[in-house]
Amino acid sequence: MVTSDDEVTHLRTGVEKSKHASAADIGIAYHRIMEFLDFSKVMDLSGNVNEEYISERAGFLREHDAIDPDVYEALDLNRIAAFFTGDLGRRAIAAAAKGKAMREKAFTLRTVRGGREMLVQGVIDCCFEEGGRMILIDYKSNFIRPGSQHEAELARIKDEYKVQIELYSEAIEKGTGMKVSEAYLYLFASGETIDMIN
């Protein structure tokens, strides 16, 4: 589901504009752009990423105060385009074309963890059906810390979101009746995909 243009005006209601582009603000902006992209328009007829369309949607959000100008200036829209050039992005586009993708899907999950009943609410960035199974994607704006070993940083990020992905997978499985066979974090900062199941 693509969030409509009419819903943009409600995103910033009552929120004071920031003066600096924080890492959190930039991450929210990347998520917001992904939310408002129509995946059927992201690729042109030649199979190339339509960067003009991505730029137009980002500009629309900036013009309607859904992204602050200072945050907009800090964005690198090539990072969004990079998602769609990869295998995972192309698979998401193909699923959306068949009406088998869900984006920004809110859920409430009643589950038991550690012997305690819990009520969990969340929003799934993207999931899609492929061959009778579900694929989960969660967008992240985490940076690889400078001076750190790259593989260790990826392992740290994977560990940080392990429980979240388990809960989101459980919500998808209970909601669709289909198993989540693949789950990924997509890091906008580096353009990398972290496999959360294997």
Secondary structure, DSSP 4 states (H G I P E B T S, - for coil): -PPPGGGGGGSSTTPPPPSS--HHHHHHHHHHHHHH--GGGSB-TTS-B-HHHHHHHHHHHHHTTSS-HHHHHH--THHHHHHHHSHHHHHHHHHHHTT-EEEEEEEEEEEEETTEEEEEEEEEEEEEEETTEEEEEEEE---PPTTS-HHHHHHHHHHHTHHHHHHHHHHHHHHHSS-EEEEEEEETTTTEEEES--
